[in-house]
Amino acid sequence: MPQSLSQVWLHIVFSTKDRLPFLQNPEFRDEMFRMLSHHVSEAGCYPYRSGGWKRRSFQDEFRELCRKNEVQFDERYVWD
């Protein structure tokens, strides 16, 4: 029987339809993040820090991933 030694990592980014600010109510926002954290941890994945999610730009996230994995790149050729 073949053996797989690979791992599949998913990074999911979502937004509200038409980027409408549905999560501006602090109580609703906190409950939404608690619910998302619960479902993500049940699936065996974990948020960046307990109790919430880091909020940052795609560019910052990309830079951090490259830095962690020692991937060098020239920003002149990466962004539109």
KASULMO-V353221 format. One line per field, one symbol per residue. ss: DSSP state (~ for helix, > for strand, _ for the rest). psi: psi as a letter, one per 20 degrees, with the letter a starting at -180 (. if undefined). burial: 1 if it has 16 or more other C-alpha atoms within 10 Angstrom, else 0. A space follows every 50 residues. Layout:
ss=???
psi=???
burial=???
This chain:
ss=________________~~~______~~~~~~~~~~~~~~~~~______>_ _>_____~~~~~~~~~~~______~~~___
psi=pqppkqqpppopprrqpjkqmhkhohgggggghggggghghhijrqrhqq jaqqorrgggggggggghjlpqqohhjgq.
burial=00000000000000000000000000000000010010000000000000 000000000000100000000000000000
